[in-house]
């Protein structure tokens, strides 16, 4: 037997889920060891060189509001920042930043290395040790044993992974790193169901061989908005590096169609299911045959490298075909490939085996987070990681788990979808998945979640007090605008004419004026003589809260109805076969998922409204009998 050591929490994997999980557990006082197959792959970004994006920006902001690290890390290592969907309403505004990959990894590793209670260990975990349904430790490939009270599985795309392009098949993890080949067998022995998923990545090219004059330049925002609520906005205003937009064409598509039989994706070599919302270029050409072009974004991988990422051209075609198709793209006629595109297959768990706390239903102390739960994306991984880290620590502290519901956070939507719904492909977060997205905006993530982070112990007193002051300032300014009236003077009418706004016949409050589509908080400042000097983050909330007041109130009513259903609890040990009139499919699904509330039961595929009515009546009768 090898070395025997003991700790509180073991985290398997040091990707984006593993980093957040380990930091949360360690910061909450747990003696934590994080294992990785390579210390050089900590917080690695093996695919796209950016953080955030549509809906994903919300997740990063929420992780930060709870006390996580991803937002702080990207604020210190970005090359370009852009707010997406500005032309739409605030519910779908999403921040996205191009990352310097090496700087991002370097800073996160430094953070881990300098966090009390946290140790980094390079080793492959081959076995999870369980006694009587309770986690007792892990064993490395070299037979060293680490005894612990909780394990968090954050294996990403490394479990039994293999990379493929053309007829080249390599049993490695992403970027040619060592795969984790032994843990899958241990998980199966523990009765954990595994599924096979795939994802892919585009080629990287030498920027010196690109003709940017044939492309459209994509610049960052003139005013940079940080991800972290703790980042000084002024400190991160800097000169940004451009991205570039180009397009495929019919020649590109013809080359792809001619070589589909050489793609492992279409020849049947790839067994895993790929992400529908991030398809390979082969998939796009086949499924969208009516389109004569597809967007490609040429994005820098770092400040000190010429390597460029071809966003939108993920592929598993052979190397010679990759060259041929890339050379048909305007600006890439002479591009040299630095790293070939490839598909990657890997094992992950069926997340329906998890509770909403991200702990396994049948193994006490075993948690799972990130792509090992069948999700895709750095941001989805980080969001699960911080929740798993918090809940592992709270379990060891004898406290109730933190469970965010669908009305509280995108994180709540993400985890509820993973655990409750049938996912037959890598899960990707989207704004359309959030029913209450007007309430769950990225700009108010701190107002929604920082109090929870404080109660948990990841937010310090100073940051908490700043939040309370911000809340007071927002409410005070909203009250002032609602109670400040202006008359129909000539100056006011001239102002309204200038902004294409209807003239007023009598007095009106500034709050009512602000609600007009063509006006906003900044614009009405011209009429607001007693306006106080307020931080941007305060008046931004005032503007949104007043402008969308009616919509927000309506959504709050919907949330009240949702909460009523979530409060109707279902006993964990309920025997559904004894609930008369329940359909057979409902009995099977409810028994398999073990929902904790009527609300969660309503989101299970195969459980109908009629089944819910039957269940509600049964529970009511049971309560009356005092069972």
BADO-820195 format. One record per residue (C-alpha): residue in three letters; y, x, z; residue number from 0. Coordinates in steps of 0.25 Angstrom, whole numbers. Example, Ala and Ser with C-alpha at 12.3 -4.5 7.8 and 13.67 -1.06 7.14 Angstrom:
   type      yy      xx      zz   seq
    ALA     -18      49      31     0
    SER      -4      55      29     1
//
This chain:
   type      yy      xx      zz   seq
    UNK       0       0       0     0
    UNK      14       5      -4     1
    UNK      27       5       4     2
    UNK      29      -7      14     3
    UNK      43     -11      16     4
    UNK      49     -24      21     5
    UNK      62     -32      19     6
    UNK      67     -46      19     7
    UNK      69     -49       4     8
    UNK      63     -43      -9     9
    UNK      70     -46     -22    10
    UNK      61     -43     -35    11
    UNK      70     -39     -46    12
    UNK      85     -34     -47    13
    UNK      90     -42     -58    14
    UNK     102     -52     -56    15
    UNK      93     -62     -48    16
    UNK      87     -50     -39    17
    UNK     101     -44     -37    18
    UNK     107     -57     -32    19
    UNK      95     -60     -23    20
    UNK      94     -47     -17    21
    UNK     109     -46     -14    22
    UNK     109     -60      -8    23
    UNK      97     -57       1    24
    UNK     102     -44       6    25
    UNK     116     -49       8    26
    UNK     110     -60      17    27
    UNK     104     -49      26    28
    UNK      90     -48      20    29
    UNK      83     -35      18    30
    UNK      81     -35       3    31
    UNK      74     -26      -7    32
    UNK      76     -29     -22    33
    UNK      66     -24     -32    34
    UNK      68     -20     -46    35
    UNK      59     -13     -57    36
    UNK      71      -4     -60    37
    UNK      84      -2     -51    38
    UNK      91       0     -64    39
    UNK      89     -14     -68    40
    UNK      96     -20     -56    41
    UNK     105     -32     -61    42
    UNK     101     -28     -75    43
    UNK     107     -36     -87    44
    UNK      95     -35     -97    45
    UNK     101     -46    -106    46
    UNK     115     -51    -108    47
    UNK     126     -42    -103    48
    UNK     134     -53     -96    49
    UNK     135     -61     -83    50
    UNK     139     -76     -83    51
    UNK     141     -85     -95    52
    UNK     140    -100     -96    53
    UNK     134    -106     -83    54
    UNK     129     -92     -79    55
    UNK     143     -88     -75    56
    UNK     142    -100     -65    57
    UNK     130     -94     -59    58
    UNK     137     -80     -57    59
    UNK     148     -86     -50    60
    UNK     139     -94     -41    61
    UNK     131     -82     -37    62
    UNK     144     -75     -34    63
    UNK     149     -87     -26    64
    UNK     136     -86     -17    65
    UNK     138     -71     -15    66
    UNK     130     -65     -26    67
    UNK     133     -52     -34    68
    UNK     133     -55     -49    69
    UNK     147     -60     -51    70
    UNK     153     -48     -43    71
    UNK     144     -39     -51    72
    UNK     148     -44     -65    73
    UNK     163     -44     -61    74
    UNK     162     -29     -59    75
    UNK     154     -26     -72    76
    UNK     158     -35     -83    77
    UNK     164     -31     -96    78
    UNK     169     -44    -101    79
    UNK     171     -58     -94    80
    UNK     173     -71    -101    81
    UNK     174     -86     -96    82
    UNK     165     -94    -105    83
    UNK     168    -109    -108    84
    UNK     183    -108    -105    85
    UNK     185    -119    -115    86
    UNK     176    -129    -107    87
    UNK     178    -134     -93    88
    UNK     177    -126     -81    89
    UNK     162    -131     -78    90
    UNK     157    -122     -89    91
    UNK     166    -110     -88    92
    UNK     157     -98     -87    93
    UNK     161     -83     -84    94
    UNK     153     -73     -92    95
    UNK     155     -58     -91    96
    UNK     149     -46     -99    97
    UNK     143     -36     -90    98
    UNK     142     -21     -90    99
    UNK     127     -21     -88   100
    UNK     126      -8     -82   101
    UNK     138     -10     -73   102
    UNK     132     -24     -68   103
    UNK     119     -18     -65   104
    UNK     125      -5     -58   105
    UNK     134     -14     -49   106
    UNK     123     -23     -45   107
    UNK     114     -12     -41   108
    UNK     125      -6     -33   109
    UNK     127     -19     -26   110
    UNK     112     -20     -22   111
    UNK     111      -6     -18   112
    UNK     123      -8      -8   113
    UNK     119     -21      -2   114
    UNK     114     -20      12   115
    UNK      99     -25      14   116
    UNK      96     -23       0   117
    UNK      87     -12      -7   118
    UNK      83     -10     -21   119
    UNK      69      -6     -25   120
    UNK      64      -2     -38   121
    UNK      49      -7     -39   122
    UNK      41     -18     -46   123
    UNK      37     -29     -37   124
    UNK      22     -32     -40   125
    UNK      19     -42     -30   126
    UNK      25     -53     -20   127
    UNK      18     -53      -7   128
    UNK      15     -67      -1   129
    UNK       8     -72      11   130
    UNK       5     -86      14   131
    UNK      15     -91       4   132
    UNK      26     -82      10   133
    UNK      32     -69       4   134
    UNK      29     -56      11   135
    UNK      34     -45       2   136
    UNK      32     -39     -12   137
    UNK      24     -27     -17   138
    UNK      28     -17     -28   139
    UNK      20     -12     -40   140
    UNK      18       1     -31   141
    UNK      12      -8     -20   142
    UNK      24      -6     -11   143
    UNK      26     -18      -2   144
    UNK      39     -24       3   145
    UNK      38     -35      13   146
    UNK      48     -46      13   147
    UNK      51     -60      17   148
    UNK      57     -65       4   149
    UNK      55     -61     -11   150
    UNK      65     -64     -22   151
    UNK      59     -63     -36   152
    UNK      70     -59     -46   153
    UNK      61     -53     -57   154
    UNK      70     -57     -69   155
    UNK      63     -54     -82   156
    UNK      54     -43     -77   157
    UNK      41     -50     -73   158
    UNK      30     -46     -83   159
    UNK      41     -45     -93   160
    UNK      40     -40    -108   161
    UNK      51     -37    -118   162
    UNK      48     -41    -133   163
    UNK      55     -39    -146   164
    UNK      47     -40    -159   165
    UNK      33     -34    -157   166
    UNK      38     -25    -145   167
    UNK      33     -30    -132   168
    UNK      37     -22    -119   169
    UNK      32     -25    -105   170
    UNK      46     -22     -99   171
    UNK      57     -30     -92   172
    UNK      71     -31     -98   173
    UNK      78     -18    -104   174
    UNK      64     -11    -104   175
    UNK      63     -11     -88   176
    UNK      50     -12     -81   177
    UNK      44     -26     -81   178
    UNK      38     -32     -68   179
    UNK      24     -33     -72   180
    UNK      16     -36     -59   181
    UNK      24     -47     -51   182
    UNK      20     -59     -60   183
    UNK       6     -58     -56   184
    UNK      10     -58     -41   185
    UNK      18     -70     -43   186
    UNK       7     -77     -50   187
    UNK      -2     -74     -39   188
    UNK       8     -81     -29   189
    UNK       7     -93     -37   190
    UNK      20     -92     -44   191
    UNK      20     -98     -58   192
    UNK      27     -88     -69   193
    UNK      32     -92     -82   194
    UNK      35     -83     -94   195
    UNK      50     -82     -99   196
    UNK      57     -74    -109   197
    UNK      71     -70    -112   198
    UNK      77     -60    -122   199
    UNK      89     -50    -124   200
    UNK      97     -46    -137   201
    UNK      98     -32    -142   202
    UNK     108     -22    -137   203
    UNK     116     -15    -148   204
    UNK     125      -2    -148   205
    UNK     139      -7    -148   206
    UNK     143       5    -157   207
    UNK     135      -1    -168   208
    UNK     142     -14    -168   209
    UNK     154     -19    -177   210
    UNK     162     -27    -168   211
    UNK     172     -30    -179   212
    UNK     163     -40    -185   213
    UNK     162     -48    -171   214
    UNK     171     -57    -163   215
    UNK     176     -50    -150   216
    UNK     173     -58    -137   217
    UNK     183     -54    -127   218
    UNK     183     -57    -112   219
    UNK     192     -66    -104   220
    UNK     207     -61    -102   221
    UNK     206     -65     -88   222
    UNK     192     -61     -81   223
    UNK     186     -71     -71   224
    UNK     176     -64     -62   225
    UNK     163     -69     -58   226
    UNK     163     -66     -43   227
    UNK     173     -74     -34   228
    UNK     175     -61     -27   229
    UNK     180     -53     -39   230
    UNK     195     -50     -40   231
    UNK     199     -57     -53   232
    UNK     210     -46     -56   233
    UNK     201     -34     -53   234
    UNK     191     -38     -65   235
    UNK     202     -40     -76   236
    UNK     198     -29     -86   237
    UNK     197     -26    -100   238
    UNK     184     -32    -106   239
    UNK     174     -28    -116   240
    UNK     172     -37    -128   241
    UNK     160     -44    -133   242
    UNK     158     -48    -148   243
    UNK     153     -60    -155   244
    UNK     145     -60    -168   245
    UNK     135     -69    -175   246
    UNK     121     -69    -181   247
    UNK     120     -74    -195   248
    UNK     110     -79    -205   249
    UNK     105     -65    -208   250
    UNK     102     -63    -194   251
    UNK      94     -76    -193   252
    UNK      86     -73    -205   253
    UNK      81     -60    -199   254
    UNK      77     -67    -187   255
    UNK      70     -78    -194   256
    UNK      63     -68    -202   257
    UNK      57     -60    -190   258
    UNK      54     -72    -180   259
    UNK      39     -68    -182   260
    UNK      43     -55    -176   261
    UNK      49     -61    -163   262
    UNK      40     -61    -151   263
    UNK      48     -74    -148   264
    UNK      42     -81    -160   265
    UNK      29     -74    -162   266
    UNK      24     -79    -149   267
    UNK      24     -65    -142   268
    UNK      34     -70    -131   269
    UNK      28     -80    -121   270
    UNK      40     -83    -112   271
    UNK      50     -94    -114   272
    UNK      64     -89    -118   273
    UNK      77     -95    -113   274
    UNK      82    -106    -122   275
    UNK      97    -104    -120   276
    UNK      96     -89    -123   277
    UNK      87     -88    -136   278
    UNK      84     -76    -144   279
    UNK      91     -75    -157   280
    UNK      77     -78    -164   281
    UNK      77     -91    -156   282
    UNK      91     -95    -160   283
    UNK      89     -92    -175   284
    UNK      76    -101    -174   285
    UNK      81    -112    -165   286
    UNK      95    -113    -171   287
    UNK      92    -111    -186   288
    UNK     104    -119    -190   289
    UNK     114    -109    -184   290
    UNK     118     -98    -194   291
    UNK     123     -88    -183   292
    UNK     122     -85    -168   293
    UNK     132     -79    -159   294
    UNK     130     -64    -154   295
    UNK     138     -58    -143   296
    UNK     139     -43    -143   297
    UNK     141     -39    -128   298
    UNK     143     -26    -121   299
    UNK     132     -21    -112   300
    UNK     141     -12    -104   301
    UNK     154      -4    -103   302
    UNK     147       9    -105   303
    UNK     138       6    -116   304
    UNK     138       2    -131   305
    UNK     127      -8    -129   306
    UNK     130     -22    -134   307
    UNK     122     -35    -131   308
    UNK     120     -45    -143   309
    UNK     121     -58    -135   310
    UNK     114     -69    -143   311
    UNK     103     -60    -150   312
    UNK      92     -60    -140   313
    UNK      79     -57    -148   314
    UNK      65     -52    -148   315
    UNK      64     -48    -162   316
    UNK      59     -35    -167   317
    UNK      69     -23    -166   318
    UNK      70     -22    -181   319
    UNK      74     -37    -182   320
    UNK      84     -35    -171   321
    UNK      91     -24    -179   322
    UNK      90     -32    -192   323
    UNK      96     -45    -186   324
    UNK     107     -38    -177   325
    UNK     112     -31    -190   326
    UNK     115     -44    -197   327
    UNK     125     -48    -186   328
    UNK     140     -45    -189   329
    UNK     144     -33    -181   330
    UNK     130     -28    -179   331
    UNK     126     -24    -192   332
    UNK     124      -9    -187   333
    UNK     121     -12    -173   334
    UNK     111      -3    -166   335
    UNK     101      -9    -156   336
    UNK     101      -2    -142   337
    UNK      91     -12    -136   338
    UNK      82     -21    -143   339
    UNK      82     -36    -140   340
    UNK      70     -41    -133   341
    UNK      63     -53    -127   342
    UNK      58     -52    -113   343
    UNK      47     -61    -107   344
    UNK      45     -61     -92   345
    UNK      38     -69     -81   346
    UNK      46     -78     -71   347
    UNK      42     -89     -61   348
    UNK      43    -104     -63   349
    UNK      55    -107     -55   350
    UNK      49    -121     -51   351
    UNK      41    -113     -40   352
    UNK      54    -111     -33   353
    UNK      62    -119     -23   354
    UNK      77    -120     -25   355
    UNK      79    -109     -15   356
    UNK      72    -100     -26   357
    UNK      60     -98     -16   358
    UNK      46    -100     -21   359
    UNK      40    -114     -17   360
    UNK      27    -108     -13   361
    UNK      30     -94      -8   362
    UNK      40     -93       4   363
    UNK      50     -81       2   364
    UNK      48     -79     -13   365
    UNK      61     -82     -21   366
    UNK      64     -80     -36   367
    UNK      77     -79     -44   368
    UNK      82     -76     -58   369
    UNK      74     -75     -71   370
    UNK      61     -74     -63   371
    UNK      64     -89     -61   372
    UNK      65     -92     -76   373
    UNK      80     -91     -77   374
    UNK      88     -83     -87   375
    UNK     101     -75     -85   376
    UNK     107     -65     -75   377
    UNK     115     -76     -69   378
    UNK     104     -86     -66   379
    UNK      96     -75     -60   380
    UNK     108     -71     -51   381
    UNK     110     -85     -46   382
    UNK      95     -87     -42   383
    UNK      95     -73     -36   384
    UNK     106     -76     -26   385
    UNK     100     -89     -22   386
    UNK      86     -82     -20   387
    UNK      92     -71     -12   388
    UNK     100     -80      -3   389
    UNK      88     -89      -1   390
    UNK      78     -78       2   391
    UNK      87     -73      13   392
    UNK      90     -87      18   393
    UNK      75     -89      19   394
    UNK      73     -77      27   395
    UNK      85     -81      36   396
    UNK      78     -94      39   397
    UNK      89    -102      31   398
    UNK      89    -113      21   399
    UNK      90    -109       6   400
    UNK     102    -110      -2   401
    UNK     100    -120     -13   402
    UNK     111    -123     -22   403
    UNK     110    -137     -29   404
    UNK     114    -141     -43   405
    UNK     128    -146     -38   406
    UNK     131    -133     -31   407
    UNK     129    -122     -41   408
    UNK     124    -118     -55   409
    UNK     114    -109     -46   410
    UNK     109    -122     -41   411
    UNK     107    -128     -55   412
    UNK     100    -115     -59   413
    UNK      90    -115     -48   414
    UNK      87    -130     -48   415
    UNK      85    -130     -63   416
    UNK      75    -118     -61   417
    UNK      67    -124     -49   418
    UNK      67    -138     -53   419
    UNK      67    -139     -68   420
    UNK      56    -134     -78   421
    UNK      61    -122     -85   422
    UNK      53    -117     -97   423
    UNK      63    -106    -101   424
    UNK      72     -96     -94   425
    UNK      83    -105     -87   426
    UNK      97    -102     -90   427
    UNK     109    -108     -83   428
    UNK     119    -117     -91   429
    UNK     131    -126     -87   430
    UNK     124    -138     -92   431
    UNK     113    -137     -82   432
    UNK     123    -139     -71   433
    UNK     126    -154     -68   434
    UNK     138    -151     -60   435
    UNK     144    -140     -68   436
    UNK     159    -145     -66   437
    UNK     157    -142     -51   438
    UNK     148    -129     -53   439
    UNK     159    -121     -60   440
    UNK     159    -106     -60   441
    UNK     173    -106     -55   442
    UNK     170    -113     -42   443
    UNK     156    -106     -39   444
    UNK     163    -100     -26   445
    UNK     168    -114     -21   446
    UNK     154    -119     -23   447
    UNK     145    -108     -17   448
    UNK     152     -97      -9   449
    UNK     151    -106       3   450
    UNK     136    -105       1   451
    UNK     136     -90      -1   452
    UNK     144     -89      12   453
    UNK     135     -98      20   454
    UNK     123     -90      15   455
    UNK     130     -76      18   456
    UNK     133     -70       5   457
    UNK     148     -73       5   458
    UNK     156     -66      15   459
    UNK     167     -73      24   460
    UNK     179     -67      16   461
    UNK     174     -73       3   462
    UNK     171     -86      10   463
    UNK     185     -87      16   464
    UNK     191     -85       2   465
    UNK     183     -96      -4   466
    UNK     188    -106       7   467
    UNK     202    -101       4   468
    UNK     200    -104     -11   469
    UNK     194    -118      -8   470
    UNK     206    -121       1   471
    UNK     216    -116     -10   472
    UNK     209    -124     -21   473
    UNK     210    -137     -13   474
    UNK     224    -134      -8   475
    UNK     229    -132     -23   476
    UNK     222    -145     -28   477
    UNK     228    -153     -17   478
    UNK     242    -147     -20   479
    UNK     241    -150     -35   480
    UNK     236    -165     -32   481
    UNK     248    -167     -23   482
    UNK     259    -160     -32   483
    UNK     265    -170     -41   484
    UNK     275    -167     -53   485
    UNK     284    -177     -60   486
    UNK     287    -179     -74   487
    UNK     298    -170     -76   488
    UNK     302    -165     -90   489
    UNK     297    -151     -86   490
    UNK     283    -157     -83   491
    UNK     283    -166     -95   492
    UNK     287    -153    -104   493
    UNK     275    -146     -97   494
    UNK     265    -157    -100   495
    UNK     270    -158    -115   496
    UNK     268    -143    -116   497
    UNK     254    -144    -111   498
    UNK     250    -156    -120   499
    UNK     249    -165    -107   500
    UNK     253    -179    -106   501
    UNK     267    -181     -99   502
    UNK     267    -188     -86   503
    UNK     275    -200     -82   504
    UNK     275    -198     -67   505
    UNK     272    -188     -56   506
    UNK     258    -181     -57   507
    UNK     251    -172     -48   508
    UNK     248    -157     -53   509
    UNK     233    -160     -51   510
    UNK     233    -172     -60   511
    UNK     241    -164     -70   512
    UNK     231    -152     -70   513
    UNK     220    -162     -73   514
    UNK     225    -164     -87   515
    UNK     216    -156     -97   516
    UNK     228    -148    -104   517
    UNK     233    -143     -90   518
    UNK     228    -134     -79   519
    UNK     232    -128     -66   520
    UNK     239    -116     -73   521
    UNK     246    -125     -82   522
    UNK     252    -135     -72   523
    UNK     257    -123     -64   524
    UNK     270    -124     -72   525
    UNK     273    -138     -65   526
    UNK     267    -133     -51   527
    UNK     279    -127     -43   528
    UNK     272    -126     -30   529
    UNK     259    -119     -36   530
    UNK     253    -109     -26   531
    UNK     248     -95     -31   532
    UNK     233     -97     -31   533
    UNK     221     -88     -36   534
    UNK     215     -92     -49   535
    UNK     202     -96     -43   536
    UNK     209    -106     -35   537
    UNK     218    -113     -45   538
    UNK     206    -113     -55   539
    UNK     198    -122     -45   540
    UNK     210    -131     -43   541
    UNK     212    -132     -58   542
    UNK     197    -136     -61   543
    UNK     196    -145     -48   544
    UNK     208    -153     -52   545
    UNK     206    -154     -67   546
    UNK     191    -158     -66   547
    UNK     193    -166     -53   548
    UNK     187    -179     -59   549
    UNK     175    -172     -65   550
    UNK     172    -164     -53   551
    UNK     173    -177     -44   552
    UNK     162    -183     -53   553
    UNK     153    -171     -53   554
    UNK     154    -171     -38   555
    UNK     149    -186     -37   556
    UNK     137    -181     -46   557
    UNK     134    -170     -36   558
    UNK     134    -180     -25   559
    UNK     123    -188     -32   560
    UNK     116    -175     -34   561
    UNK     117    -171     -20   562
    UNK     111    -184     -15   563
    UNK      99    -182     -24   564
    UNK      98    -167     -19   565
    UNK      98    -172      -4   566
    UNK      86    -181      -6   567
    UNK      76    -171      -1   568
    UNK      61    -171      -5   569
    UNK      51    -166       5   570
    UNK      45    -153       0   571
    UNK      31    -157       3   572
    UNK      32    -171      -3   573
    UNK      19    -176      -9   574
    UNK      24    -182     -22   575
    UNK      10    -188     -26   576
    UNK      13    -198     -14   577
    UNK      26    -203     -20   578
    UNK      21    -216     -27   579
    UNK      26    -219     -41   580
    UNK      30    -204     -44   581
    UNK      25    -200     -58   582
    UNK      15    -190     -59   583
    UNK      24    -180     -66   584
    UNK      34    -182     -55   585
    UNK      24    -179     -44   586
    UNK      20    -166     -52   587
    UNK      34    -161     -54   588
    UNK      39    -164     -40   589
    UNK      27    -158     -34   590
    UNK      29    -145     -42   591
    UNK      44    -144     -40   592
    UNK      45    -149     -25   593
    UNK      59    -153     -27   594
    UNK      67    -153     -14   595
    UNK      76    -165     -17   596
    UNK      77    -178     -26   597
    UNK      88    -171     -34   598
    UNK      79    -159     -37   599
    UNK      67    -168     -40   600
    UNK      76    -175     -51   601
    UNK      78    -163     -58   602
    UNK      63    -160     -60   603
    UNK      58    -163     -74   604
    UNK      48    -174     -74   605
    UNK      53    -181     -62   606
    UNK      60    -194     -67   607
    UNK      71    -203     -60   608
    UNK      60    -213     -57   609
    UNK      52    -202     -50   610
    UNK      64    -199     -41   611
    UNK      66    -213     -37   612
    UNK      52    -214     -33   613
    UNK      53    -201     -25   614
    UNK      66    -206     -18   615
    UNK      60    -219     -14   616
    UNK      48    -211      -8   617
    UNK      57    -201      -1   618
    UNK      65    -213       5   619
    UNK      52    -220      10   620
    UNK      47    -207      16   621
    UNK      60    -204      23   622
    UNK      60    -218      29   623
    UNK      46    -216      34   624
    UNK      51    -203      40   625
    UNK      40    -194      33   626
//
